[in-house]
Amino acid sequence: MMGKIIFYEDRNFQGRSYETSSDCPDMTSYLSRCHSCRVESGCFMVYDRSNFQGNQYFVRRGEYGDYARMGMSDCIRSCRSIPMHRGQFRMRIYEKENFGGQMHEMMDDCENMMERYRMSDCQSCNVTDGHWLMYEQPNYRGRMMYLRPGEYKSLREMGDNTGNLRWQSMRRIMDSC
């Protein structure tokens, strides 16, 4: 089953709207700006820059009346549909870029990498099964990043322009979307 999300130009679901069930790399093709959204079904990541860049925010069924409450610096500019995953979750996390340093294999959520693995940061990873969210702070707080299956040699480069972002907790995106 595909998800469905409706974007609105103004806060609180006002103004022109655009509906999609798939990835949208550039919202400006449909709306001059996007300040709110309503998720009818499924799960999505929304981004404050085109081409799935910038700050990210995970949305599932519900109403999101103000982009600023999602941590967006400007407005929503792109979105990615997160496919439903049934089965195992598996990811290898590495302390250093290019799969260096300590390595740990994860199959479940981790609310604090420092406490569980004695790792202060995760700089690269290999997602083999499932879809994951990484958070900059313990207990699933702060900015987040969506990871789908694949190799990520440098998470610092992906997170922000400064390269200063540290990832300290991870959560599986379960099939409840």
PEGIZI-V246340 format. One line per field, one symbol per residue. ss: DSSP state (~ for helix, > for strand, _ for the rest). burial: # if it has 9 or more other ideal C-beta (glycine too) atoms within 8 Angstrom, else .. Layout:
# PEGIZI-V246340
ss = ???
burial = ???
This chain:
# PEGIZI-V246340
ss = ___>>>>>>>~~~>>>>>>>___>__~~~______>>>>>>>>>>>>>>___>>>>>>>>>>>>__~~~~_______>>>>>_______>>>>>>>~~~>>>>>>>___>__~~~~~______>>>>>>__>>>>>>___>>>>>>>__>>>__~~~~~_________>>>>_____
burial = ..########..#...##.##..#.##...#..#################....######...#.##..#.#..########..#...#########.#...#..#...#.###..#.#.#######.########.#....#####....#.###..#.....#.#######...#
